Amino acid sequence: MYRIVIAALALLLTTGCAPQSLGVSAQNQPSMIYGLTLQPSGFDPHINASSELGIPLRSVYDTLVYRNPETNAFVPGLATSWQLAPDGLSMTFTLRQGVTFHDGTPFNAQAVAANLDRITAPESASQKAIFLLGPYVGYDIVDDYTIQLRLSEAYSPLLDGLSQVYLGMASPTAFQEYGLERYQLHQVGTGPYQFVDYLPGDTLTLRRNDAYAWAPEFMQPNVLRPEVIEFRFFEDPPSRALALQNGDVQVVGELLPTDARNLGASSEVRVLPVGIAGQPLQFLMNTTRYPTNDERVRQAILFATNREAIIDGVFQRFSPVAWGPFSATTQYYSQTVVGRYAYDINQANLLLDAAGLVDNDGNGYRDFGGADIEVDVIVPPWGLIPQVAQYLEQQWRDVGLRAVLQQVPSRAGLADAIVSGEYNLVANYEFGVDPAFIARYYTSGAPNNYTGFADTAMDTMFSQAQQQYDDAARQSLYTQAQNLIMDRALVLPIRDYVNLNGFRSEVGGLAYDAYGWFPELAELSLTEGIQP
């Protein structure tokens, strides 16, 4: 993952788009509006899993370690050093001294312990943070600034998990004061910005923490960073570009590709594409349901999909073609999958013929038992997946396959459709630099194994990759897994995910962390703030 920093040209904002409730204490203090694109079900990073919550909260919380966005290497955060035990079953962290939470609570080993207790408590029902801890089983406080985390088995992705906002360190005092339900409205970290308030469905507001003096080595807090940043929600995709053009927002992500292309000609707005590591936009294939229970049919679907046309028509060439189960920016991605199923309609027809699927009645669709064979595709509404699905429907028609698109309105609807098992392909993806999460999608019986595929050899690959601390060994294991997934045609990758961020030209220093979604707000500058 490359760190991308943009130094913008200066342009004065008018006061006509000023927010009325920032609570800025003095005139002429720089303030800005940052657009969010989704209203998550909750904003507590220890509990909720949305990427959207990390956009503001990455700068409220520090983590024990960070990934350097330029190198992906782990560097000190609230921990100055760490030591892995020879047996790989524990890791000891030496903590930074002199750090205080925004409410004045000192940061120490007891604070780390309180965070771990909260995350792992059954009543927290953590959706992501607890998974990032892997086989964590407990801790030992060695002294006030040393804590040891214990594991039931070796787990190489532990540092990756500890570097993410979902395992950010929060004030134990705030936990006690506000309780589990109210804490998301009164969050307290140690980061370069302090949480001011959150009005669900309306705004989330942060204020600069001028006492911040423990930034990771790659971060250089800007003295011109905004005093106040107010986050507003722009859930309707077309509204984002309009808000940028009107000056109602200074930064917003997930622009529509067509809007991003048009904004490129503007002198007042810039577009910053940022690749997101993890899984590409993809369709997982159900190996337990006819006709995708036949590997030849799954391979034919891959060959029959013209991904270049989809990249042109839907994504305006902002996204690269995806070739495997990992995006190209993901750690341990293998080039061996590139070009494996390039568009080849003749090969698709040969595979379908070999599978015994023929057009007996001459209506243009292959049939069986007097009825056209249907390929059921579950289509959620986000990420331009409906538009992609329409391309698939048209392209597969050329090889005699009838695609039936099953639209679902929400994540709850997607979950229900998956549970039913009445599908051949389902669109779903997850993000992350370390690919350990992929085991949840392809290990036999795993919770996200929507393909229904089971293979003991692949199970072993994933298990060994998580327990292996040697990078070369992990690369070898994940390369084998990627090739096996594509050999068996378990997934139809479409495009590597790219977040199209728009920002006005008065914004400087816009940079994103190693995970791609989360801006380094401390490095921003704003030529002139919005007046209250």
BELJO-V528195 format. One record per residue. N is the residue number from 1. RES is the residue in three letters. PHI is phi in radians with two decimals (* if undefined). PSI is psi in whole degrees, -180 to 180 (999 if undefined). OMEGA is omega in degrees with one decimal (* if undefined). Layout:
BEGIN
N_RES_PHI_PSI_OMEGA ; N_RES_PHI_PSI_OMEGA
END
This chain:
BEGIN
1_MET_*_128_178.5 ; 2_TYR_-1.69_141_176.1 ; 3_ARG_-1.47_130_-176.0 ; 4_ILE_-2.03_122_-179.8 ; 5_VAL_-2.12_131_-179.6 ; 6_ILE_-2.00_127_172.3 ; 7_ALA_-1.72_114_-172.5 ; 8_ALA_-1.56_160_173.5 ; 9_LEU_-1.32_158_-179.0 ; 10_ALA_-1.45_138_175.1 ; 11_LEU_-2.70_129_-176.8 ; 12_LEU_-1.35_141_174.0 ; 13_LEU_-1.53_148_170.9 ; 14_THR_-1.49_160_-179.5 ; 15_THR_-1.49_-3_-177.3 ; 16_GLY_-1.15_-21_-178.7 ; 17_CYS_-1.81_21_-174.4 ; 18_ALA_-1.23_140_171.4 ; 19_PRO_-1.25_154_-175.3 ; 20_GLN_-1.82_-1_-171.9 ; 21_SER_-2.39_35_-179.3 ; 22_LEU_-1.34_-23_179.5 ; 23_GLY_1.24_30_179.1 ; 24_VAL_-1.23_136_-170.1 ; 25_SER_-1.42_-19_-177.7 ; 26_ALA_-2.53_156_178.5 ; 27_GLN_-1.19_157_173.5 ; 28_ASN_1.17_14_171.6 ; 29_GLN_-1.46_133_-176.0 ; 30_PRO_-1.19_133_178.1 ; 31_SER_-2.39_156_-179.2 ; 32_MET_-2.58_163_176.4 ; 33_ILE_-1.96_130_178.1 ; 34_TYR_-2.07_127_-175.8 ; 35_GLY_-1.53_128_170.4 ; 36_LEU_-1.73_153_-172.1 ; 37_THR_-1.95_1_-177.2 ; 38_LEU_-2.60_140_173.3 ; 39_GLN_-1.72_97_-177.6 ; 40_PRO_-1.15_165_177.5 ; 41_SER_-1.22_-19_176.8 ; 42_GLY_-2.91_160_-175.4 ; 43_PHE_-2.03_14_178.3 ; 44_ASP_-1.50_113_-173.9 ; 45_PRO_-1.16_-24_176.8 ; 46_HIS_-1.28_-20_-175.3 ; 47_ILE_-1.93_-47_-172.4 ; 48_ASN_-1.62_160_-170.7 ; 49_ALA_-2.02_-3_-174.3 ; 50_SER_-1.10_140_171.3 ; 51_SER_-1.15_-30_-175.9 ; 52_GLU_-1.05_-37_-176.9 ; 53_LEU_-1.14_-27_-178.8 ; 54_GLY_-1.26_-18_-178.2 ; 55_ILE_-1.07_-50_173.4 ; 56_PRO_-1.43_-38_-167.5 ; 57_LEU_-1.41_-15_174.3 ; 58_ARG_-1.00_-29_-179.0 ; 59_SER_-1.69_-4_173.5 ; 60_VAL_-1.53_-37_-176.1 ; 61_TYR_-1.92_141_164.4 ; 62_ASP_-1.69_159_177.5 ; 63_THR_-2.05_163_-178.8 ; 64_LEU_-1.04_-40_176.8 ; 65_VAL_-2.32_163_175.6 ; 66_TYR_-2.22_158_164.5 ; 67_ARG_-1.66_128_171.9 ; 68_ASN_-1.15_121_-175.2 ; 69_PRO_-1.11_-22_-178.5 ; 70_GLU_-1.50_-32_-173.3 ; 71_THR_-2.04_-14_-173.2 ; 72_ASN_1.21_1_178.9 ; 73_ALA_-1.25_150_177.0 ; 74_PHE_-1.42_135_-179.5 ; 75_VAL_-2.28_160_-177.9 ; 76_PRO_-1.06_145_172.0 ; 77_GLY_-2.19_-114_173.9 ; 78_LEU_-1.30_-14_169.4 ; 79_ALA_-1.80_131_-179.2 ; 80_THR_-1.50_-22_178.1 ; 81_SER_-2.81_165_179.0 ; 82_TRP_-2.63_152_-175.9 ; 83_GLN_-2.38_123_178.2 ; 84_LEU_-1.48_134_176.6 ; 85_ALA_-1.17_151_-178.9 ; 86_PRO_-0.97_-32_-179.8 ; 87_ASP_-1.50_-1_178.4 ; 88_GLY_1.28_10_-173.6 ; 89_LEU_-1.77_5_174.5 ; 90_SER_-2.75_157_176.5 ; 91_MET_-2.42_130_-176.8 ; 92_THR_-1.87_130_-176.0 ; 93_PHE_-1.97_129_170.0 ; 94_THR_-1.64_126_-170.0 ; 95_LEU_-1.69_151_178.7 ; 96_ARG_-1.23_135_178.4 ; 97_GLN_-1.70_157_178.0 ; 98_GLY_1.45_12_180.0 ; 99_VAL_-1.70_136_175.5 ; 100_THR_-2.21_148_172.7 ; 101_PHE_-1.24_166_-177.2 ; 102_HIS_-1.08_-22_178.3 ; 103_ASP_-1.65_9_178.0 ; 104_GLY_1.59_-7_178.0 ; 105_THR_-1.16_133_179.0 ; 106_PRO_-1.27_144_173.9 ; 107_PHE_-1.55_130_179.8 ; 108_ASN_-2.82_-172_-177.8 ; 109_ALA_-1.12_-34_178.4 ; 110_GLN_-1.13_-34_177.6 ; 111_ALA_-1.18_-41_176.8 ; 112_VAL_-1.06_-44_179.2 ; 113_ALA_-1.05_-42_179.8 ; 114_ALA_-1.11_-38_177.3 ; 115_ASN_-1.14_-45_179.4 ; 116_LEU_-1.11_-39_178.1 ; 117_ASP_-1.09_-42_-178.8 ; 118_ARG_-1.16_-44_-177.7 ; 119_ILE_-1.11_-41_-174.7 ; 120_THR_-1.56_-5_179.3 ; 121_ALA_-1.14_132_-179.5 ; 122_PRO_-0.95_-36_-177.8 ; 123_GLU_-1.20_-19_176.9 ; 124_SER_-1.25_-28_-180.0 ; 125_ALA_0.84_49_-177.6 ; 126_SER_-1.02_131_-177.2 ; 127_GLN_-1.57_-22_-177.3 ; 128_LYS_-2.44_-45_-173.7 ; 129_ALA_-0.96_-42_-177.3 ; 130_ILE_-1.14_-33_177.3 ; 131_PHE_-1.22_-32_179.6 ; 132_LEU_-1.18_-23_177.5 ; 133_LEU_-1.38_-13_177.7 ; 134_GLY_1.02_-133_-176.3 ; 135_PRO_-1.47_33_176.0 ; 136_TYR_-1.07_135_-179.1 ; 137_VAL_-2.17_-9_179.3 ; 138_GLY_2.80_-176_-177.5 ; 139_TYR_-2.46_162_171.5 ; 140_ASP_-2.27_125_175.7 ; 141_ILE_-1.48_114_-178.1 ; 142_VAL_-1.40_-47_172.9 ; 143_ASP_-2.76_-173_-173.8 ; 144_ASP_-1.04_-25_-177.0 ; 145_TYR_-2.21_28_175.5 ; 146_THR_-2.48_129_179.1 ; 147_ILE_-2.43_141_179.8 ; 148_GLN_-1.96_129_175.7 ; 149_LEU_-1.73_131_-177.6 ; 150_ARG_-1.82_144_-178.0 ; 151_LEU_-2.18_149_176.5 ; 152_SER_-1.39_-21_175.1 ; 153_GLU_-2.69_161_179.2 ; 154_ALA_-0.99_142_-175.6 ; 155_TYR_-2.60_97_-175.2 ; 156_SER_-1.18_-27_-179.9 ; 157_PRO_-1.36_9_-175.1 ; 158_LEU_-1.03_-47_-179.6 ; 159_LEU_-1.09_-37_177.2 ; 160_ASP_-1.04_-45_178.4 ; 161_GLY_-1.09_-43_-177.5 ; 162_LEU_-1.22_-15_179.1 ; 163_SER_-1.54_-3_-174.4 ; 164_GLN_-1.72_152_-175.0 ; 165_VAL_-1.02_-26_-178.6 ; 166_TYR_-1.17_-18_174.2 ; 167_LEU_-1.99_30_175.0 ; 168_GLY_-1.15_151_-177.3 ; 169_MET_-1.54_124_-177.3 ; 170_ALA_-2.03_161_-175.8 ; 171_SER_-1.25_122_175.0 ; 172_PRO_-1.09_-30_177.7 ; 173_THR_-1.09_-42_179.4 ; 174_ALA_-1.17_-37_176.1 ; 175_PHE_-0.97_-48_-176.2 ; 176_GLN_-1.20_-37_-175.9 ; 177_GLU_-1.26_-39_-170.8 ; 178_TYR_-1.88_-18_179.0 ; 179_GLY_1.32_176_-173.7 ; 180_LEU_-1.15_-39_-173.8 ; 181_GLU_-1.36_-36_-172.1 ; 182_ARG_-1.65_-13_-172.4 ; 183_TYR_-1.05_-37_-177.3 ; 184_GLN_-1.08_-18_178.1 ; 185_LEU_-1.61_-6_-175.7 ; 186_HIS_-2.48_55_-171.2 ; 187_GLN_-1.39_145_-175.7 ; 188_VAL_-2.40_117_177.0 ; 189_GLY_-2.14_-155_177.8 ; 190_THR_-2.15_6_-167.7 ; 191_GLY_-1.34_-176_-176.8 ; 192_PRO_-1.25_-11_174.3 ; 193_TYR_-2.24_144_178.3 ; 194_GLN_-1.76_143_176.1 ; 195_PHE_-1.30_127_178.2 ; 196_VAL_-1.74_-59_176.9 ; 197_ASP_-2.85_165_177.7 ; 198_TYR_-2.41_120_175.6 ; 199_LEU_-1.90_102_-174.7 ; 200_PRO_-0.89_131_179.4 ; 201_GLY_1.44_-4_-175.1 ; 202_ASP_-2.18_-77_-175.3 ; 203_THR_-2.52_159_168.3 ; 204_LEU_-2.33_130_-171.6 ; 205_THR_-2.14_136_176.2 ; 206_LEU_-2.12_152_174.4 ; 207_ARG_-2.20_144_-179.2 ; 208_ARG_-1.03_137_175.8 ; 209_ASN_-1.75_98_-176.0 ; 210_ASP_-1.28_-11_178.3 ; 211_ALA_-1.51_0_-175.6 ; 212_TYR_-1.17_119_-175.5 ; 213_ALA_-2.43_24_-177.0 ; 214_TRP_-2.38_41_179.9 ; 215_ALA_-1.15_148_173.9 ; 216_PRO_-1.10_161_-170.1 ; 217_GLU_-1.04_-29_-176.9 ; 218_PHE_-1.49_-11_-174.9 ; 219_MET_-1.71_132_177.3 ; 220_GLN_-2.15_92_-178.6 ; 221_PRO_-0.95_133_-175.6 ; 222_ASN_-1.56_130_179.2 ; 223_VAL_-1.14_-19_179.4 ; 224_LEU_-1.69_12_-179.5 ; 225_ARG_-1.13_150_-174.8 ; 226_PRO_-1.01_142_175.5 ; 227_GLU_-1.18_-44_-178.4 ; 228_VAL_-2.28_136_174.0 ; 229_ILE_-2.14_122_177.9 ; 230_GLU_-1.88_127_179.1 ; 231_PHE_-1.73_127_177.8 ; 232_ARG_-2.14_159_-172.8 ; 233_PHE_-1.75_129_176.8 ; 234_PHE_-2.22_77_-174.0 ; 235_GLU_-1.33_-26_178.2 ; 236_ASP_-1.44_112_-172.3 ; 237_PRO_-0.92_-44_-178.9 ; 238_PRO_-1.11_-22_-177.4 ; 239_SER_-1.25_-19_-173.5 ; 240_ARG_-1.23_-48_179.2 ; 241_ALA_-1.13_-39_178.9 ; 242_LEU_-1.09_-42_179.2 ; 243_ALA_-1.11_-39_176.8 ; 244_LEU_-1.11_-48_-178.4 ; 245_GLN_-1.09_-35_-178.5 ; 246_ASN_-1.44_-9_-177.5 ; 247_GLY_1.38_16_178.3 ; 248_ASP_-1.37_-13_179.0 ; 249_VAL_-2.60_147_-179.8 ; 250_GLN_-1.71_-28_177.9 ; 251_VAL_-2.48_139_173.7 ; 252_VAL_-2.71_144_179.8 ; 253_GLY_-1.76_-179_175.7 ; 254_GLU_0.91_47_171.3 ; 255_LEU_-1.15_148_170.4 ; 256_LEU_-1.11_139_-178.7 ; 257_PRO_-0.98_-39_179.1 ; 258_THR_-1.13_-38_177.7 ; 259_ASP_-1.18_-42_179.2 ; 260_ALA_-1.07_-39_178.4 ; 261_ARG_-1.12_-42_-179.6 ; 262_ASN_-1.22_-36_-179.3 ; 263_LEU_-1.20_-20_-179.4 ; 264_GLY_-1.05_-21_-179.5 ; 265_ALA_-1.58_-1_-176.0 ; 266_SER_-1.47_146_175.3 ; 267_SER_-1.53_-13_-175.6 ; 268_GLU_-1.79_-14_-175.2 ; 269_VAL_-2.24_139_175.6 ; 270_ARG_-2.03_159_176.6 ; 271_VAL_-2.15_129_179.9 ; 272_LEU_-2.09_101_175.5 ; 273_PRO_-1.35_133_179.0 ; 274_VAL_-2.26_121_177.8 ; 275_GLY_-1.22_141_-178.6 ; 276_ILE_-1.95_123_179.0 ; 277_ALA_-1.30_156_179.0 ; 278_GLY_2.25_-139_176.6 ; 279_GLN_-1.59_148_174.1 ; 280_PRO_-1.32_173_165.2 ; 281_LEU_-1.11_124_-168.8 ; 282_GLN_-2.62_165_172.6 ; 283_PHE_-2.17_115_177.7 ; 284_LEU_-1.39_137_-174.4 ; 285_MET_-1.77_130_-179.1 ; 286_ASN_-1.37_111_-177.8 ; 287_THR_-1.47_1_-177.2 ; 288_THR_-1.84_1_-174.3 ; 289_ARG_-2.24_136_178.6 ; 290_TYR_-1.15_140_0.9 ; 291_PRO_-1.65_-1_-177.6 ; 292_THR_-1.36_4_169.9 ; 293_ASN_-1.29_-10_177.8 ; 294_ASP_-1.71_121_-177.6 ; 295_GLU_-1.04_-33_179.5 ; 296_ARG_-1.14_-35_177.8 ; 297_VAL_-1.20_-42_178.8 ; 298_ARG_-1.08_-43_178.1 ; 299_GLN_-1.13_-39_178.4 ; 300_ALA_-1.09_-40_178.4 ; 301_ILE_-1.07_-41_177.0 ; 302_LEU_-1.09_-48_-180.0 ; 303_PHE_-1.16_-30_-176.4 ; 304_ALA_-1.42_-6_-177.1 ; 305_THR_-1.69_118_179.0 ; 306_ASN_-1.57_88_-175.9 ; 307_ARG_-1.20_-31_177.2 ; 308_GLU_-1.05_-41_178.8 ; 309_ALA_-1.13_-37_178.7 ; 310_ILE_-1.19_-42_178.4 ; 311_ILE_-1.06_-40_177.9 ; 312_ASP_-1.17_-54_-169.0 ; 313_GLY_-1.33_-38_-175.6 ; 314_VAL_-1.69_-42_-170.0 ; 315_PHE_-1.89_6_171.8 ; 316_GLN_0.93_31_178.6 ; 317_ARG_1.16_11_175.9 ; 318_PHE_-1.30_-22_-177.6 ; 319_SER_-1.96_140_173.7 ; 320_PRO_-1.38_156_174.6 ; 321_VAL_-1.10_138_175.2 ; 322_ALA_-1.66_139_-175.8 ; 323_TRP_-2.03_-13_-175.6 ; 324_GLY_-2.63_-169_-176.2 ; 325_PRO_-1.32_-10_175.4 ; 326_PHE_-1.98_145_166.3 ; 327_SER_-1.22_155_-174.0 ; 328_ALA_-1.15_-21_179.8 ; 329_THR_-1.54_1_-178.7 ; 330_THR_-1.40_142_177.6 ; 331_GLN_-1.02_138_178.6 ; 332_TYR_1.24_18_171.6 ; 333_TYR_-1.05_143_-179.5 ; 334_SER_-2.03_130_177.0 ; 335_GLN_-1.21_-12_-177.3 ; 336_THR_-1.12_-18_-179.1 ; 337_VAL_-1.54_-13_-174.2 ; 338_VAL_-1.13_129_177.7 ; 339_GLY_1.37_5_-174.5 ; 340_ARG_-1.04_-41_-179.4 ; 341_TYR_-2.21_58_175.2 ; 342_ALA_-1.10_151_-175.9 ; 343_TYR_-0.93_123_-177.9 ; 344_ASP_-2.69_91_-174.6 ; 345_ILE_-1.14_-31_178.5 ; 346_ASN_-1.17_-43_178.3 ; 347_GLN_-1.12_-38_177.7 ; 348_ALA_-1.08_-44_179.7 ; 349_ASN_-1.13_-41_178.7 ; 350_LEU_-1.08_-42_-179.8 ; 351_LEU_-1.16_-41_179.3 ; 352_LEU_-1.17_-39_176.1 ; 353_ASP_-1.08_-44_-179.2 ; 354_ALA_-1.12_-29_178.4 ; 355_ALA_-1.40_-2_178.3 ; 356_GLY_1.44_17_179.1 ; 357_LEU_-1.69_113_-176.7 ; 358_VAL_-2.32_161_178.1 ; 359_ASP_-1.65_94_-175.8 ; 360_ASN_-1.35_-31_-174.9 ; 361_ASP_-1.75_2_174.1 ; 362_GLY_1.24_21_-178.8 ; 363_ASN_-1.63_6_178.0 ; 364_GLY_1.67_-8_179.5 ; 365_TYR_-2.09_140_176.1 ; 366_ARG_-1.20_145_-173.8 ; 367_ASP_-2.40_169_177.7 ; 368_PHE_-2.62_129_179.0 ; 369_GLY_1.09_31_177.4 ; 370_GLY_1.50_1_-179.7 ; 371_ALA_-2.22_145_177.0 ; 372_ASP_-1.08_138_175.8 ; 373_ILE_-1.30_130_-178.4 ; 374_GLU_-1.97_140_175.6 ; 375_VAL_-1.95_109_-175.8 ; 376_ASP_-1.49_126_-176.1 ; 377_VAL_-2.13_122_176.0 ; 378_ILE_-1.45_128_-171.5 ; 379_VAL_-2.19_101_172.6 ; 380_PRO_-1.31_166_-169.9 ; 381_PRO_-1.52_-7_-172.6 ; 382_TRP_-1.69_172_172.5 ; 383_GLY_1.09_22_-177.6 ; 384_LEU_1.06_23_179.1 ; 385_ILE_-1.12_-40_176.9 ; 386_PRO_-1.01_-40_179.3 ; 387_GLN_-1.17_-40_176.8 ; 388_VAL_-1.08_-44_-178.3 ; 389_ALA_-1.08_-34_177.6 ; 390_GLN_-1.13_-39_174.9 ; 391_TYR_-1.09_-43_179.9 ; 392_LEU_-1.06_-42_180.0 ; 393_GLU_-1.03_-43_-179.3 ; 394_GLN_-1.23_-42_-176.1 ; 395_GLN_-1.21_-41_-178.5 ; 396_TRP_-1.21_-24_176.4 ; 397_ARG_-1.04_-31_-178.4 ; 398_ASP_-1.17_-18_177.0 ; 399_VAL_-1.96_15_173.9 ; 400_GLY_1.41_21_176.7 ; 401_LEU_-1.85_130_178.9 ; 402_ARG_-1.64_112_176.1 ; 403_ALA_-1.52_132_175.5 ; 404_VAL_-1.96_111_-175.5 ; 405_LEU_-1.54_121_179.6 ; 406_GLN_-1.83_100_-179.6 ; 407_GLN_-1.29_134_173.2 ; 408_VAL_-2.09_143_-170.4 ; 409_PRO_-1.50_-16_-169.7 ; 410_SER_-2.75_175_176.3 ; 411_ARG_-1.15_-34_176.1 ; 412_ALA_-1.12_-41_177.3 ; 413_GLY_-1.13_-37_176.9 ; 414_LEU_-1.10_-45_-179.8 ; 415_ALA_-1.07_-42_179.5 ; 416_ASP_-1.11_-42_-179.3 ; 417_ALA_-1.13_-38_179.1 ; 418_ILE_-1.17_-45_-179.7 ; 419_VAL_-1.03_-34_-178.6 ; 420_SER_-1.12_-29_-178.0 ; 421_GLY_1.30_3_-176.3 ; 422_GLU_-1.57_64_179.6 ; 423_TYR_-2.68_159_172.4 ; 424_ASN_-1.85_-36_176.1 ; 425_LEU_-2.38_147_177.3 ; 426_VAL_-2.44_134_179.4 ; 427_ALA_-1.49_127_176.8 ; 428_ASN_-2.89_153_178.3 ; 429_TYR_-2.80_164_-179.8 ; 430_GLU_-2.50_154_-175.0 ; 431_PHE_-2.00_153_176.6 ; 432_GLY_2.85_149_179.2 ; 433_VAL_-1.34_-52_176.4 ; 434_ASP_-1.36_128_-173.4 ; 435_PRO_-1.43_16_-177.6 ; 436_ALA_-0.98_-31_-178.6 ; 437_PHE_-1.08_-20_-176.0 ; 438_ILE_-1.10_-24_179.6 ; 439_ALA_-1.07_-29_-179.9 ; 440_ARG_-1.21_-15_-178.4 ; 441_TYR_-1.76_-22_-172.8 ; 442_TYR_-2.25_-6_175.1 ; 443_THR_-1.31_142_-178.6 ; 444_SER_-0.94_125_175.7 ; 445_GLY_1.31_8_-179.1 ; 446_ALA_-1.19_156_-173.8 ; 447_PRO_-1.06_-30_-179.6 ; 448_ASN_-1.86_20_179.8 ; 449_ASN_-1.39_76_-177.0 ; 450_TYR_-1.32_-11_178.0 ; 451_THR_-1.43_-22_-175.1 ; 452_GLY_1.28_8_-177.4 ; 453_PHE_-1.35_141_177.9 ; 454_ALA_-2.37_127_-179.2 ; 455_ASP_-2.65_119_-176.0 ; 456_THR_-1.14_-32_179.3 ; 457_ALA_-1.12_-42_179.2 ; 458_MET_-1.24_-37_175.6 ; 459_ASP_-0.98_-44_-179.2 ; 460_THR_-1.15_-40_178.3 ; 461_MET_-1.02_-48_-177.8 ; 462_PHE_-1.17_-41_179.4 ; 463_SER_-1.10_-46_-180.0 ; 464_GLN_-1.16_-37_-179.4 ; 465_ALA_-1.11_-34_179.6 ; 466_GLN_-1.34_-25_-177.6 ; 467_GLN_-1.69_-4_-175.2 ; 468_GLN_-1.70_125_-179.2 ; 469_TYR_-1.62_-9_-180.0 ; 470_ASP_-1.47_124_-176.1 ; 471_ASP_-1.08_-42_-178.5 ; 472_ALA_-1.12_-40_178.5 ; 473_ALA_-1.16_-40_178.3 ; 474_ARG_-1.13_-42_177.8 ; 475_GLN_-1.02_-44_-179.8 ; 476_SER_-1.08_-44_-178.3 ; 477_LEU_-1.17_-43_-179.6 ; 478_TYR_-1.25_-29_173.7 ; 479_THR_-1.13_-45_176.8 ; 480_GLN_-1.04_-43_-178.5 ; 481_ALA_-1.14_-44_179.2 ; 482_GLN_-1.06_-42_179.9 ; 483_ASN_-1.18_-39_178.9 ; 484_LEU_-1.15_-42_178.2 ; 485_ILE_-1.03_-43_-178.8 ; 486_MET_-1.37_-34_175.0 ; 487_ASP_-1.01_-41_-178.7 ; 488_ARG_-1.55_2_175.3 ; 489_ALA_0.91_55_-177.8 ; 490_LEU_-1.55_-15_-175.2 ; 491_VAL_-2.54_145_173.0 ; 492_LEU_-1.85_97_177.4 ; 493_PRO_-1.33_143_-179.2 ; 494_ILE_-1.96_-62_-177.7 ; 495_ARG_-2.57_146_170.8 ; 496_ASP_-1.21_135_-174.2 ; 497_TYR_-1.25_130_176.1 ; 498_VAL_-2.26_124_177.2 ; 499_ASN_-1.55_121_-179.8 ; 500_LEU_-1.62_102_-178.6 ; 501_ASN_-1.66_131_174.8 ; 502_GLY_-1.87_142_177.5 ; 503_PHE_-2.59_149_179.5 ; 504_ARG_-1.39_157_-168.9 ; 505_SER_-1.25_-11_174.9 ; 506_GLU_-1.40_-6_179.3 ; 507_VAL_-1.60_128_176.6 ; 508_GLY_-2.12_160_174.0 ; 509_GLY_1.24_22_-179.8 ; 510_LEU_-1.20_119_-177.8 ; 511_ALA_-2.48_152_-177.7 ; 512_TYR_-2.12_152_-177.3 ; 513_ASP_-1.33_-177_-174.2 ; 514_ALA_-1.12_-21_-178.5 ; 515_TYR_-1.54_-9_169.4 ; 516_GLY_1.59_-31_-175.9 ; 517_TRP_-1.45_-31_-160.9 ; 518_PHE_-1.83_121_-179.1 ; 519_PRO_-1.31_150_172.5 ; 520_GLU_-1.55_86_-172.6 ; 521_LEU_-1.10_-28_-179.0 ; 522_ALA_-1.15_-20_-177.4 ; 523_GLU_-1.68_-1_178.9 ; 524_LEU_-1.22_154_165.5 ; 525_SER_-2.31_154_179.9 ; 526_LEU_-2.37_123_-174.5 ; 527_THR_-1.04_-46_176.5 ; 528_GLU_-2.57_134_-175.7 ; 529_GLY_-1.43_167_174.0 ; 530_ILE_-1.42_133_-177.6 ; 531_GLN_-1.47_141_-179.9 ; 532_PRO_-1.26_999_*
END
